[in-house]
Amino acid sequence: MFNKESLYINAIKYDTQLKLDYKKLSDDNILESNNSVFLVNDEILSHDIAHKINSSQKLTPVTYLSTLLISDTTRLVPKAKSSQLKDCEIAELNSEYDIAVLKTTLFETKNYFEKTGIDFIYSSFHILQHHLEQNVCRNELLIFLFNDKAFIVIVNNTSSIVYSKTIDLPTFESIKKTHFYENDVVGQKLFDEIYYLELNKIINNTLNEFYEKESKTFVEKITILYVSKQLTKEQIDSLSDEFLLSIEYHAINIDEEIFELSKDKHLKKSFVKPRKKSSSNFIFNSIILIFFIAAFFGIYKLYINIDEKPSTKIEKTISENIIKLPNHIMINSIIKKRVESIFNSIPYDVIIKELKLDEDNLMLKGTFLRQDTFIKSVQPELEKLYSSNVLINENKDKKYIFDAIIKSEDEIEIDNITYNKFTGKYIVDEFLPISRVSEQLKILLPQKETIVKFKSSNNNDITKYNYLISMLVQTPKEFFEIFEVLNRELYSINIAYPINMTKTQAGIEVEFNLVFNQPK
């Protein structure tokens, strides 16, 4: 018999640190364990940390990587209602409750570990639930302090959860921004005092809110679980005296908690399913190697007996099955021409303040110098672009210099226009992960006053990365230059609706969608 070795890695992200905890097992017995800590401040795992994790995964193919949500905005939902939630991912907590998290929030954690993959993602409420399962808790208020949040549950006399909440805690960085901050020493003392006062307030507000809604349960004890000790014994005694309740304040080992959760594969408490693991032993690899050698010689003999004509036919079939990417130059040219035509339809005596454009509709807010400008100048031009165009006068009593809204609907295709098309070959040598695409877009777009935010991805025959771009330009011409920059790329990158523009004192704030396309 061969020993089945496995490796469990807990990667827990704290405010400015990432802690890796390793446990290597053989037939469920821990052979060795160690840990390391890295300073981090990026939105995705750095290359050196990812390399360290991937090296371990390569040496031990049966490796499970576990973590807690980076932005834990979860809430507890009764099982009867959890299936009704939209835009949320659900994980099991216990027989009565599930945990709900926004899909966008879950994606942040999954994206952070994109370079390594991830097997288990848990919430801090899982830590609290595991504590409840390991300890007898009745009529108790439990608070788990982790990073800058307090995760709270109250259980009744049958140990069932009857209240839950998540509350933000003060951070040391927020103290630095106050005018009371002088240096780190003074700042730490100030932070300790504020932290204590805030926790006092949280307990008081929680009890008051709970008793307003619940009259059958009376809290007899408070338990505060922490990862990093923040309160002194004197402060805990002070809290106990103030609330006239017994208060326990003790550390909790997150690594051990997560290890216990992830080790039991039958517990479906993770927000994601573990990756498939490949077994690796000498006999298995030898069999595979022999198989491939035999297959290679078989294919080689078959190949040398095939004439050229069928080969050409096969190549032609493969070529015809290649998935075509969206022609980004054509898409960009159509959108650019639409926006240019809208601006060209606006005469000099109309000052545009806001523009909202989607696939079929247009909304313009602006100041008109004359009341007849819309009928004489604007409407005839917009009728070439939209079948319905309506002016809503917000100052009906004014004939000159008044604010109005133009609403245009049912887009009309622009006549006599030949759009540019991409005629080259797209670069498809490798599949680009989200992190690389995001970094390239930040370089490609004007770096000053531009925000590149990943929204979602679609995976059919073509993988689409959808981004929201926010930028500040001084003139519409600067926005149109973005189209030219994208059109020079050998990747399928196109601007997409909706497009919003708002005039401000600093310039024109532009917001639009951007799509990066590549074969799946």
GIHU-V493270 format. One record per pair of residues at least 6 apart in sequence whose C-alpha atoms are under 8 Angstrom apart, sorted by the first residue. I is the first residue (numbers start at 1). J is the second residue. Records with the same first field share a line. If there is no record, write none. Layout:
BEGIN
I=J ; J
END
This chain:
BEGIN
3=26 ; 27
4=26 ; 27
5=24 ; 25 ; 26 ; 27 ; 60 ; 62
6=24 ; 25 ; 26 ; 60 ; 61 ; 62 ; 63 ; 64
7=22 ; 23 ; 24 ; 25 ; 57 ; 60 ; 62 ; 63 ; 64
8=21 ; 22 ; 23 ; 24 ; 63 ; 64 ; 65 ; 66 ; 259
9=20 ; 21 ; 22 ; 23 ; 63 ; 64 ; 65 ; 66
10=19 ; 20 ; 21 ; 22 ; 65 ; 66 ; 67 ; 255 ; 258 ; 259
11=18 ; 19 ; 20 ; 21 ; 65 ; 66 ; 67
12=18 ; 19 ; 20 ; 67 ; 68
13=19 ; 67 ; 68 ; 70
14=147
15=147
16=39 ; 40 ; 41
17=37 ; 38 ; 39 ; 40 ; 41
18=37 ; 38 ; 39 ; 40
19=35 ; 36 ; 37 ; 38
20=35 ; 36 ; 37
21=33 ; 34 ; 35 ; 36 ; 255
22=33 ; 34 ; 35
23=30 ; 31 ; 32 ; 33 ; 34
24=30 ; 31 ; 32 ; 33
25=31 ; 32
38=49
43=112
44=111 ; 112 ; 113 ; 114 ; 435
45=112 ; 113 ; 114 ; 115
50=115 ; 116
53=116
54=116
57=63
61=277 ; 278 ; 279 ; 280
62=277 ; 278 ; 279
63=277
64=118 ; 119 ; 120 ; 262 ; 274
65=117 ; 118 ; 119 ; 120
66=118 ; 119 ; 120 ; 121 ; 122 ; 258 ; 262
67=118 ; 120 ; 121 ; 122 ; 258
68=121 ; 122 ; 123 ; 124
69=106 ; 109 ; 121 ; 122 ; 123 ; 124
70=108 ; 109
71=105 ; 108 ; 109
72=101 ; 105 ; 123 ; 124
73=101 ; 102 ; 105 ; 166
74=99 ; 100 ; 101 ; 102 ; 123 ; 166
75=99 ; 100 ; 101 ; 164 ; 165 ; 166
76=97 ; 98 ; 99 ; 100 ; 164
77=97 ; 98 ; 99 ; 100
78=96 ; 97 ; 98
79=95 ; 96 ; 97 ; 98
82=90 ; 98 ; 100
87=102 ; 103
88=100 ; 101 ; 102 ; 103
89=100 ; 101 ; 102 ; 103 ; 106 ; 271
90=98 ; 99 ; 100 ; 101 ; 271
91=98 ; 99 ; 100 ; 268 ; 269 ; 270 ; 271
92=98 ; 99 ; 268 ; 269 ; 270
93=99 ; 125 ; 126 ; 129 ; 269
94=129
99=123 ; 125
104=455 ; 456
106=271
110=117 ; 118
111=434 ; 435
114=433 ; 435
118=274 ; 275
119=272 ; 273 ; 274 ; 275
120=262 ; 270 ; 271 ; 272 ; 273 ; 274
121=270 ; 271 ; 272
122=258 ; 269 ; 270 ; 271
124=144 ; 146 ; 151
125=151
126=269
127=254 ; 257 ; 258
128=142 ; 144
130=257
132=159
136=159
137=155 ; 159
138=155 ; 156 ; 157 ; 158 ; 159
139=154 ; 155 ; 156 ; 157 ; 159 ; 217 ; 218 ; 219 ; 220 ; 221
140=154 ; 155 ; 156 ; 219 ; 220 ; 221 ; 222 ; 223
141=152 ; 153 ; 154 ; 155 ; 219 ; 221 ; 222 ; 223
142=152 ; 153 ; 154 ; 222 ; 223 ; 224 ; 225
143=150 ; 151 ; 152 ; 153 ; 222 ; 223 ; 224 ; 225
144=150 ; 151 ; 152 ; 224 ; 225 ; 226
145=151 ; 224 ; 225 ; 226 ; 227
146=226 ; 227
148=168 ; 169 ; 170 ; 171
149=166 ; 167 ; 168 ; 169
150=166 ; 167 ; 168 ; 169
151=164 ; 165 ; 166 ; 167
152=163 ; 164 ; 165 ; 166
153=161 ; 162 ; 163 ; 164 ; 165
154=161 ; 162 ; 163 ; 164 ; 219
155=161 ; 162 ; 163
156=162 ; 217 ; 218 ; 219
157=217
163=210
167=202
169=195 ; 198 ; 199
170=191 ; 194 ; 195 ; 198
171=191
172=187 ; 188 ; 191
175=181 ; 187 ; 190 ; 191
176=187
180=187
181=187 ; 190
192=230 ; 231
196=231 ; 235
200=239
220=245 ; 246
221=245 ; 246 ; 247
222=245 ; 246 ; 247 ; 248
223=247 ; 248 ; 249
224=247 ; 248 ; 249 ; 250
225=249 ; 250 ; 251 ; 252
226=249 ; 250 ; 251 ; 252
227=251 ; 252 ; 253 ; 254
228=251
229=251
236=247 ; 249
237=247
239=247
240=246 ; 247
261=267 ; 269
323=461 ; 462 ; 519
325=462 ; 492 ; 517 ; 518 ; 519
326=492 ; 517
327=421 ; 422 ; 492
328=421 ; 422 ; 487 ; 492 ; 493 ; 494
329=420 ; 421 ; 422 ; 486 ; 487 ; 494
330=419 ; 420 ; 421 ; 422
331=494 ; 495
332=483 ; 487 ; 494 ; 495
333=419 ; 420 ; 483
334=419
335=495 ; 496
336=480 ; 483
338=414
342=382 ; 385
345=377 ; 378 ; 381 ; 382
346=377 ; 378
347=377 ; 378
349=368 ; 369 ; 370 ; 373
350=366 ; 367 ; 368 ; 369
351=366 ; 367 ; 368
352=364 ; 365 ; 366 ; 367 ; 503
353=364 ; 365 ; 366 ; 367 ; 502 ; 503
354=363 ; 364 ; 365 ; 366 ; 500 ; 501 ; 502 ; 503
355=362 ; 363 ; 364 ; 365 ; 499 ; 500 ; 501 ; 502
356=362 ; 363 ; 364 ; 498 ; 499 ; 500 ; 501
357=363 ; 497 ; 498 ; 499 ; 500
358=497 ; 498 ; 499
359=411 ; 497 ; 498
360=409 ; 410 ; 411
361=386 ; 407 ; 408 ; 409 ; 410 ; 411
362=406 ; 407 ; 408 ; 409
363=405 ; 406 ; 407 ; 408
364=405 ; 406 ; 407
365=403 ; 404 ; 405 ; 406
366=403 ; 404 ; 405
367=401 ; 402 ; 403 ; 404
368=400 ; 401 ; 402 ; 403 ; 404
369=400 ; 401 ; 402
370=399 ; 400 ; 401 ; 402
371=398 ; 399 ; 400 ; 402
374=391
379=389
382=389 ; 408
383=389
384=412 ; 414
385=411 ; 412 ; 413 ; 414
386=408 ; 409 ; 410 ; 411 ; 412
387=408 ; 409 ; 410 ; 411 ; 412
388=407 ; 408 ; 409 ; 410
389=406 ; 407 ; 408 ; 409
390=406 ; 407 ; 408
391=404 ; 405 ; 406 ; 407
392=404 ; 405 ; 406 ; 407
393=402 ; 403 ; 404 ; 405
394=402 ; 403 ; 404 ; 405
395=402 ; 403 ; 404
424=490
425=490
426=490 ; 491 ; 492
427=490 ; 491
428=518 ; 519
431=518 ; 519 ; 520
434=465
437=516
438=452 ; 454
441=452
442=451 ; 452
444=485
445=482
449=471 ; 472
450=469 ; 470 ; 471 ; 472
451=469 ; 470 ; 471
452=467 ; 468 ; 469 ; 470
453=467 ; 468 ; 469
454=465 ; 466 ; 467 ; 468
455=465 ; 466 ; 467 ; 468
456=465 ; 466 ; 467
457=463 ; 464 ; 465 ; 466
458=464 ; 465
459=520
460=520
461=519 ; 520
462=517 ; 518 ; 519 ; 520
463=517 ; 518 ; 519 ; 520
464=515 ; 516 ; 517 ; 518
465=515 ; 516 ; 517
466=513 ; 514 ; 515 ; 516
467=513 ; 514 ; 515
468=511 ; 512 ; 513 ; 514
469=511 ; 512 ; 513 ; 514
470=509 ; 510 ; 511 ; 512
471=509 ; 510 ; 511
472=506 ; 507 ; 508 ; 509 ; 510
473=479 ; 507 ; 508 ; 509 ; 510
474=506 ; 507 ; 508
475=507 ; 508
476=508
479=510
483=495
486=493 ; 494
487=493
491=516 ; 517 ; 518
492=516 ; 517 ; 518
493=514 ; 515 ; 516 ; 517
494=514 ; 515 ; 516
495=512 ; 513 ; 514 ; 515
496=512 ; 513 ; 514 ; 515
497=512 ; 513
498=512 ; 513
499=510 ; 511 ; 512 ; 513
500=510 ; 511 ; 512
501=508 ; 509 ; 510 ; 511
502=508 ; 509 ; 510
503=509
END
